[in-house]
Amino acid sequence: MRSLRMKMVMIMVILILALMLTTGAFLMSGVSNFYVSQFYEQMEGTFTPEFIAQLQRLSAEDNAPAQMKELLMAQAGLGIDITGRNVYILDQTGSVLDSSNQRTAVVMTPNILSAMNGSVGQNSSVTDNYMDLAVPVESDGAQYIAYIRDNRATVDALTSELLIIILRALALGLVICVILSFLLSQILITPIRALTVGTKRVAAGDFANRVTVDSRDEIGDLTQNFNHMAKVLQDTISEAENERNKLSTLFLHMTDGVVAFNASGSVIHYNPAATQMLAQNLSGQTTFDEIFSKEAELDTLLTLRRPQYIETQKTVGERELELFMAPFSSDHAQGGVLVVIHDVTEQRRSEQLKREFVANVSHELRTPLTNIKSYAETIVDTGDELPPELRSNFMNVIISEADRMTRIVQDLLTLSKIDYGKMEMNISRFPFLKAVQNVYDAAKLNAEQNHHHTMTLTCEGEIPDVNGDRERIEQVITNIVSNAVKYTPDGGKIDMAVGTSGKNVFVRVTDNGIGIPEKDLPRLFDRFYRVDKARSRESGGTGLGLSIAQEILNQHKGSIEISSEYGKGTSVLITMPAAEAQA
């Protein structure tokens, strides 16, 4: 009965059965009513006042019952047939005086009782198994009852015949009904089956196939709507998939960390950045309290309503993390909390560097300005009283401090141009060895005469040319050599070596000077950073040289590396790609 076909067959069979049974019941009831009506119409047509007067005359004669019976049986309108319809002459007590079938007794009926009371009894019911008529006949003190009784044999026979006909029609109708219902169900079920197959394909994720139904009825309309729905669903899922891929790619590769927790506090999503920032492996067993219990409470976050959120901070090792926590659903059962992690370590460090930079610039400029102002005020206040030799010394100090300020401003302008990408480079091909030789020759005389250093230059093999701004490269090498000369005690040793390493060329400057403490090595390239600030100022250093050198080398795809041991010396390695490698 789960099959639509069987349901349709059963419905059709029930309809045919109900129709035939209803028709049969009305038909048989109509036949019975018709015969009852016909019986009483016959009786009424026969028992006219004239005929009743004849019966009354016969009732006064001798052998009245027999004569009355014969008269009644002679009436064609009564249709007397002793097999089914009989005539009885009864006395006033209902006893049989004479009859057409020689019966001596009849069953007392309501019509007989009516005739005993002096009225004609002519009532009958369809449900009774007989039809009867009782007519009282009175004459000269004689009282009889003319009783006509029909046992409905004809009606029963006709009803039986009708029943047989109805049953045959019912059987034939059932056969036709079953055949037609199977055909009709086949017509209806075929497109429904096609739709069923189509829905299974759609449920399995196959949206490309379409259901083909040629009918133009409601099922055809349903099929067209289903195909349209499948297409819209395919387009919608495709768009959702694209958006999901975009979000997934963004989620995986975004620099900010993201961790999502469900309402119970377990991790449901996280990206690689979050794992790196939190410095721990995340999984479905990791809970909110294990990571952020000190920063916020999960229950408090779940009570927030968008766009409310909590902003807090967390320190993991040397990282400074900024946390933004908010619920991603108003349904507590299905919702959870999303934590966005932003690494502000470099930002905080940059802010600190900016503050230090401003402070250093202010300090570096204030010192020479103070000296210039002091000496200038002294010259103005003393006037002509100041000896010429002292005046000349004061003017030399003012000029020296002005030159120092000029160098600071020039270095700052150079860094600014580098930062904003506005520093012009005169790129050309030049011999790297020749550039190093020029720096060596310029620094050797000062190192030997003023500091009594021993300075050497060695070349390891043939040195190829490089592409770059020769003036800037010589500026970098000069800065390194100058530092080696300044921070090496008099009588020291400074070695310069030029060579190749793979597709690169290099120059190494090694000294046996004071060296650099290990704790200061990571900050050597910070702007204005100096290991020995007092000595750096005495030697005219600004703390910008190494920063400028690194930026210039970065512009040339090169690098600078410093290794040092405090008290024993320093080695600086400058590397650049050869011209052939750049080409």
C-alpha positions in Angstrom: 0.0 0.0 0.0 3.1 2.3 0.0 3.0 2.3 -3.8 1.1 5.2 -5.4 -0.1 2.7 -8.1 -1.6 0.4 -5.6 -3.2 3.3 -3.7 -4.7 4.5 -7.0 -6.0 1.0 -7.9 -7.5 0.6 -4.4 -9.2 4.0 -4.7 -10.7 3.2 -8.1 -11.9 -0.2 -6.8 -13.5 1.3 -3.8 -15.2 4.0 -6.0 -16.6 1.3 -8.3 -17.7 -0.8 -5.4 -19.4 2.1 -3.8 -21.0 3.2 -7.0 -22.3 -0.2 -7.9 -23.5 -1.0 -4.4 -25.3 2.3 -4.2 -26.8 1.9 -7.6 -27.9 -1.7 -6.9 -29.4 -0.7 -3.5 -31.4 2.1 -5.1 -32.4 -0.1 -8.1 -33.7 -3.0 -5.9 -35.4 -0.6 -3.6 -37.0 1.1 -6.6 -38.2 -2.2 -8.0 -39.7 -3.2 -4.7 -41.4 0.1 -4.3 -42.6 -0.1 -7.9 -44.2 -3.5 -7.3 -45.8 -2.4 -4.1 -47.3 0.6 -5.8 -48.4 -1.5 -8.8 -50.1 -4.0 -6.4 -52.2 -1.4 -4.7 -53.0 0.4 -7.9 -54.3 -2.9 -9.2 -56.3 -3.4 -6.1 -57.7 0.1 -6.3 -58.7 -0.4 -9.9 -60.5 -3.6 -9.1 -62.2 -2.8 -5.8 -64.5 -0.1 -7.2 -67.7 0.8 -5.5 -69.6 -1.3 -8.1 -67.4 -4.3 -7.6 -67.8 -4.0 -3.8 -71.6 -3.9 -4.3 -71.4 -7.1 -6.2 -69.5 -8.7 -3.4 -72.1 -7.5 -0.9 -74.9 -9.0 -3.0 -73.1 -12.3 -3.1 -72.4 -12.2 0.6 -76.2 -12.5 1.2 -76.6 -15.7 -0.8 -76.0 -19.3 0.2 -72.4 -20.5 -0.2 -71.3 -16.8 -0.2 -67.6 -17.4 0.5 -67.2 -19.7 -2.5 -69.1 -17.4 -4.8 -67.1 -14.3 -3.5 -63.8 -16.2 -4.1 -64.8 -17.1 -7.6 -65.8 -13.5 -8.4 -62.5 -12.3 -7.1 -60.5 -14.8 -9.0 -62.4 -14.0 -12.2 -61.2 -10.4 -12.0 -58.3 -9.9 -14.5 -57.1 -6.8 -12.7 -56.2 -8.8 -9.6 -53.8 -11.0 -11.5 -54.6 -13.9 -9.3 -52.0 -16.6 -9.6 -52.1 -19.3 -6.9 -48.3 -19.6 -7.1 -47.7 -16.1 -5.9 -51.0 -14.2 -5.3 -54.0 -15.8 -3.5 -57.6 -14.8 -2.5 -59.0 -15.5 0.9 -62.5 -15.1 2.3 -62.3 -14.5 6.0 -65.0 -14.2 8.6 -65.0 -11.4 11.2 -62.6 -13.3 13.4 -60.0 -13.7 10.7 -60.7 -17.4 10.1 -60.4 -18.7 6.5 -63.8 -19.6 5.0 -62.5 -20.2 1.5 -59.3 -19.6 -0.4 -57.7 -20.0 -3.8 -54.9 -22.3 -2.5 -57.0 -24.3 0.0 -55.2 -22.9 3.0 -57.3 -22.9 6.2 -55.4 -20.2 8.1 -53.5 -17.0 7.4 -51.2 -14.9 9.5 -52.9 -12.1 11.2 -51.6 -8.8 9.6 -52.3 -5.1 10.4 -54.5 -4.9 7.3 -56.7 -7.8 8.4 -57.1 -6.1 11.8 -58.1 -2.9 10.0 -60.7 -4.8 8.0 -62.1 -6.3 11.2 -62.6 -2.8 12.5 -64.5 -1.9 9.4 -62.0 -0.1 7.3 -60.0 -1.1 4.3 -56.5 -2.4 5.2 -54.1 -1.4 2.4 -50.8 -0.6 4.0 -47.5 -2.5 3.3 -43.8 -2.0 3.8 -41.0 -2.6 1.4 -39.2 -4.5 4.1 -42.1 -7.0 4.5 -41.9 -10.2 2.6 -45.6 -9.9 1.4 -48.2 -7.5 0.1 -51.8 -7.7 1.2 -55.2 -6.0 1.0 -58.1 -6.6 3.3 -61.6 -5.2 2.3 -64.6 -5.6 4.7 -67.8 -6.8 3.0 -71.2 -6.4 4.9 -74.7 -7.2 3.8 -77.9 -8.1 5.8 -76.0 -8.9 8.9 -73.3 -11.0 7.1 -69.8 -9.7 7.6 -66.9 -11.0 5.5 -63.4 -9.9 4.7 -62.0 -10.1 1.2 -58.3 -10.7 1.6 -55.7 -10.6 -1.2 -52.2 -11.7 -0.3 -49.1 -11.6 -2.6 -46.0 -13.4 -1.3 -43.8 -11.2 -3.6 -42.3 -14.1 -5.4 -42.1 -12.1 -8.6 -40.4 -9.2 -6.8 -37.9 -11.5 -5.2 -37.2 -13.2 -8.5 -36.7 -9.9 -10.2 -34.5 -8.7 -7.3 -32.4 -11.8 -7.5 -32.0 -11.3 -11.2 -31.1 -7.7 -10.7 -28.5 -8.7 -8.1 -26.9 -11.1 -10.5 -26.8 -8.5 -13.2 -25.3 -6.0 -10.8 -22.7 -8.5 -9.6 -21.7 -9.2 -13.2 -21.5 -5.5 -14.0 -19.5 -5.0 -10.8 -17.0 -7.8 -11.8 -16.6 -6.4 -15.3 -16.4 -2.8 -13.9 -13.7 -4.0 -11.5 -11.6 -5.5 -14.2 -12.0 -2.4 -16.4 -11.3 -0.2 -13.3 -8.1 -2.1 -12.5 -6.8 -2.0 -16.1 -7.6 1.7 -16.4 -6.2 2.6 -13.0 -2.9 0.8 -13.9 -2.8 2.7 -17.2 -3.6 6.0 -15.5 -1.2 5.4 -12.7 1.5 4.6 -15.2 0.9 7.9 -16.9 1.1 9.8 -13.6 3.9 7.8 -12.0 6.3 7.9 -14.9 7.0 11.7 -14.6 6.9 11.3 -10.8 9.6 8.6 -10.9 11.6 10.9 -13.2 11.2 13.7 -10.6 12.2 11.3 -7.8 15.4 10.3 -9.7 16.1 14.0 -10.2 15.6 14.9 -6.6 18.0 12.1 -5.6 20.6 13.5 -8.0 20.1 17.0 -6.6 20.4 15.7 -3.1 23.6 13.9 -4.1 25.0 17.2 -5.4 24.5 16.6 -9.1 22.7 19.8 -10.4 23.7 19.4 -14.1 21.1 16.8 -15.2 17.6 18.0 -15.9 14.3 16.0 -15.7 12.7 15.5 -19.1 8.9 15.4 -19.1 6.8 16.2 -22.2 3.4 16.5 -20.5 1.9 20.0 -20.4 -0.3 19.4 -17.4 0.4 20.3 -13.8 3.1 17.6 -13.6 4.8 19.2 -16.6 4.7 22.6 -14.8 6.1 21.0 -11.7 8.9 19.5 -13.7 9.8 22.8 -15.3 9.8 24.4 -11.8 12.0 21.6 -10.5 14.5 22.1 -13.3 14.5 25.9 -12.7 14.9 25.3 -9.0 17.9 22.9 -9.7 19.5 25.6 -11.9 19.0 28.3 -9.3 20.3 26.0 -6.6 23.3 25.2 -8.7 24.1 28.8 -9.3 23.5 29.7 -5.6 25.7 26.8 -4.4 28.4 27.8 -7.0 28.3 31.4 -5.7 28.4 30.2 -2.1 31.3 27.9 -2.9 33.2 30.7 -4.5 32.6 32.9 -1.5 33.5 30.1 0.8 36.8 29.6 -1.1 37.5 33.3 -1.0 36.8 33.3 2.8 38.8 30.1 3.3 41.8 31.6 1.4 41.5 34.8 3.3 41.1 32.9 6.6 44.2 30.7 5.9 46.5 33.5 4.6 45.4 36.5 6.6 48.1 37.9 8.8 45.8 38.3 11.8 45.0 35.3 13.8 41.4 34.0 14.1 40.1 31.4 16.6 36.4 30.4 16.9 34.9 28.7 19.9 31.5 27.0 20.3 29.2 27.7 23.2 30.9 25.1 25.3 34.3 26.7 24.8 35.9 24.2 22.4 37.9 25.3 19.4 36.0 24.8 16.1 38.1 26.9 13.7 41.5 28.5 13.7 44.1 29.6 11.1 47.9 29.2 10.9 48.5 32.8 12.0 46.7 32.1 15.3 48.8 29.0 16.0 52.0 31.0 15.3 50.9 34.0 17.4 49.8 32.0 20.4 52.9 29.7 20.1 50.9 26.6 20.7 49.2 23.8 18.8 45.4 24.2 18.6 42.9 21.4 18.2 39.3 20.5 18.9 40.2 19.6 22.4 41.7 23.0 23.2 39.3 25.2 25.2 38.8 28.9 25.6 39.9 28.9 29.3 43.2 27.2 28.4 44.1 30.2 26.2 42.2 33.3 27.3 41.1 32.6 30.8 43.1 35.6 32.1 41.8 38.0 29.4 38.0 37.4 29.5 35.3 35.0 30.6 33.4 32.9 28.0 30.0 33.4 29.7 30.4 37.2 29.7 31.2 37.1 26.0 28.2 35.0 25.1 25.9 37.6 26.8 27.1 40.4 24.4 24.9 41.6 21.6 26.3 42.7 18.3 28.1 45.1 17.6 29.4 44.8 21.2 32.8 43.3 21.7 35.7 43.2 24.2 39.1 44.5 23.4 42.0 43.3 25.5 45.7 42.5 25.3 47.9 39.4 25.8 51.6 38.8 26.0 53.0 35.6 24.6 56.8 35.4 24.9 58.1 38.5 23.2 54.9 39.1 21.3 52.4 41.8 22.2 48.9 40.7 21.0 45.8 42.8 20.7 42.6 40.7 21.1 39.1 41.5 19.8 36.5 39.1 21.2 32.8 39.0 20.2 29.9 36.5 19.9 29.1 35.4 16.3 25.5 34.4 17.0 22.6 35.5 19.2 21.6 31.8 19.7 23.5 30.6 22.7 23.0 26.9 21.9 24.2 27.3 18.3 26.5 30.3 18.8 30.0 30.8 20.1 32.8 33.3 20.3 35.2 34.6 17.7 38.6 35.9 18.7 40.6 38.0 16.3 44.3 38.3 17.2 46.4 41.2 16.0 50.2 41.1 16.5 51.2 44.6 17.5 54.8 43.8 18.5 56.3 45.6 15.5 53.8 48.4 15.9 54.8 48.9 19.5 58.4 48.6 18.7 58.0 51.0 15.8 56.3 53.5 18.1 59.1 53.1 20.6 61.7 53.6 17.8 59.9 56.7 16.7 59.9 58.2 20.2 63.6 57.3 20.5 64.2 58.7 17.0 62.6 62.0 17.9 64.4 62.2 21.2 67.8 61.3 19.5 67.3 63.9 16.8 66.4 66.5 19.3 69.4 65.6 21.4 71.8 65.4 18.5 70.8 68.8 17.2 70.5 70.5 20.6 74.2 69.7 21.5 75.9 71.5 18.5 73.3 74.3 18.6 74.1 74.8 22.3 77.9 74.9 21.5 77.4 77.3 18.6 75.2 79.6 20.7 77.6 79.6 23.6 80.7 80.4 21.6 78.8 83.0 19.5 77.5 84.7 22.6 81.0 84.7 24.0 82.4 86.4 20.9 79.6 89.0 20.9 79.9 89.7 24.6 83.7 90.1 24.7 83.9 92.0 21.4 87.4 93.3 20.6 88.7 92.3 24.0 88.8 88.6 22.9 92.4 87.7 21.7 92.6 86.9 18.0 93.9 83.4 18.7 91.0 82.6 21.0 88.5 84.2 18.6 89.9 81.9 15.8 89.5 78.8 18.0 85.9 79.8 18.9 85.1 80.3 15.2 86.6 76.9 14.3 84.4 75.3 17.0 81.4 77.0 15.6 82.3 75.9 12.1 82.9 72.3 13.3 79.6 72.1 15.2 77.8 73.5 12.1 79.4 70.9 9.9 78.3 68.3 12.5 74.7 69.5 12.2 75.0 69.5 8.4 76.1 65.9 8.5 73.2 65.0 10.7 70.6 66.8 8.5 72.2 65.3 5.4 72.0 61.8 6.8 68.4 62.4 7.9 67.5 63.6 4.4 69.2 60.5 2.9 67.1 58.2 5.1 64.0 60.1 4.3 64.6 59.8 0.6 65.2 56.1 1.0 62.0 55.6 3.1 59.9 57.4 0.6 61.6 55.8 -2.4 62.8 59.2 -3.7 66.5 58.6 -3.5 67.9 58.8 -7.0 70.4 56.1 -8.1 72.8 56.6 -10.9 72.9 53.0 -12.0 75.9 51.9 -14.1 78.3 49.0 -14.6 81.6 49.6 -12.8 84.5 47.5 -11.5 83.8 46.5 -7.9 87.6 46.0 -7.1 88.4 49.5 -8.4 85.7 51.0 -6.1 87.1 49.2 -3.1 90.7 50.2 -4.1 89.6 53.9 -4.1 88.2 53.6 -0.6 91.3 51.8 0.6 93.6 54.4 -0.9 91.6 57.3 0.7 91.5 55.7 4.2 95.0 54.3 4.3 96.9 57.6 4.6 94.6 58.8 7.5 94.8 55.4 9.3 98.6 55.2 9.1 99.5 58.8 9.8 96.9 59.8 12.4 96.3 56.4 14.1 99.4 54.4 13.2 97.3 51.5 12.0 98.5 48.8 9.7 96.0 48.6 6.8 96.1 45.9 4.1 94.0 45.0 1.0 93.9 41.5 -0.4 92.1 40.2 -3.6 90.9 36.7 -3.9 90.8 35.8 -7.6 89.3 37.8 -10.5 86.6 40.2 -9.3 83.7 40.7 -11.8 81.9 44.1 -12.3 78.7 45.1 -10.6 75.6 47.2 -11.6 74.8 50.0 -9.2 75.4 53.5 -8.0 79.2 53.6 -7.6 79.1 56.7 -5.4 76.6 55.1 -3.0 78.6 51.9 -2.8 81.8 53.7 -2.1 79.9 55.7 0.6 78.9 52.4 2.3 82.4 50.9 2.2 83.9 54.2 3.4 81.5 54.2 6.3 82.5 50.7 7.4 86.3 51.4 7.0 85.9 54.7 8.9 84.2 52.9 11.8 87.0 50.4 11.8 89.6 53.2 12.0 87.7 55.1 14.7 87.0 52.2 17.0 90.4 50.5 16.8 93.0 51.8 19.3 96.1 53.4 17.7 98.5 51.0 16.3 95.8 48.5 15.4 95.4 46.3 12.3 92.7 46.7 9.7 92.4 44.1 6.8 90.3 44.5 3.7 89.6 41.5 1.5 87.7 41.4 -1.8 86.5 38.2 -3.4 83.6 36.2 -5.0 81.1 33.8 -3.5 78.9 32.0 -6.1 77.3 34.7 -8.2 78.1 37.4 -5.6 81.1 39.6 -4.9 82.0 40.7 -1.4 84.4 42.9 0.6 85.2 42.0 4.2 86.6 44.6 6.6 88.3 43.1 9.7 89.9 45.0 12.6 91.3 44.1 16.1 89.5 47.0 17.8 87.4 47.3 20.8 84.7 45.0 19.4 80.9 45.1 20.1 79.1 43.5 23.1 76.9 40.6 22.0 73.7 42.3 23.5 74.2 45.3 21.1 74.6 43.3 17.9 70.9 43.0 17.1 70.4 46.8 17.3 73.4 48.0 15.3 71.2 49.0 12.4 68.7 50.9 14.4 68.8 54.6 13.7 70.7 56.7 16.2 71.8 53.6 18.1 75.3 53.7 19.4 77.2 51.2 21.6 79.4 53.8 23.2 77.5 57.1 23.0 80.1 59.3 24.6 82.9 58.1 22.3 80.7 58.2 19.3 79.9 61.9 19.8 83.6 62.6 20.4 84.4 61.0 17.0 81.6 62.9 15.3 79.3 59.9 14.8 75.5 60.3 14.4 74.4 56.7 14.8 72.9 56.8 11.3 75.8 55.4 9.2 75.0 51.7 9.5 71.2 52.4 8.9 72.1 54.3 5.7 74.5 51.6 4.6 71.9 48.8 5.1 69.2 50.7 3.2 71.6 51.4 0.2 72.6 47.8 0.0 69.0 46.7 0.1 68.4 49.0 -2.9 71.2 47.1 -4.7 69.9 43.6 -3.7 72.9 43.3 -1.4 73.5 42.6 2.3 75.7 43.6 5.2 76.6 41.2 8.1 78.5 42.1 11.3 80.2 39.7 13.6 82.2 40.8 16.6 83.7 39.7 19.9 83.9 42.3 22.6 87.5 43.4 23.2 88.9 41.4 20.3 87.7 43.1 17.1 84.9 43.2 14.5 84.4 41.8 11.0 81.9 43.4 8.5 80.9 41.5 5.3 79.3 43.4 2.4 77.8 41.3 -0.4 76.5 42.3 -3.8 75.3 40.3 -6.9 77.7 40.4 -9.8 76.6 42.1 -13.0 76.3 38.8 -14.9 74.0 37.5 -12.2 71.8 40.6 -12.3 71.6 40.4 -16.1 
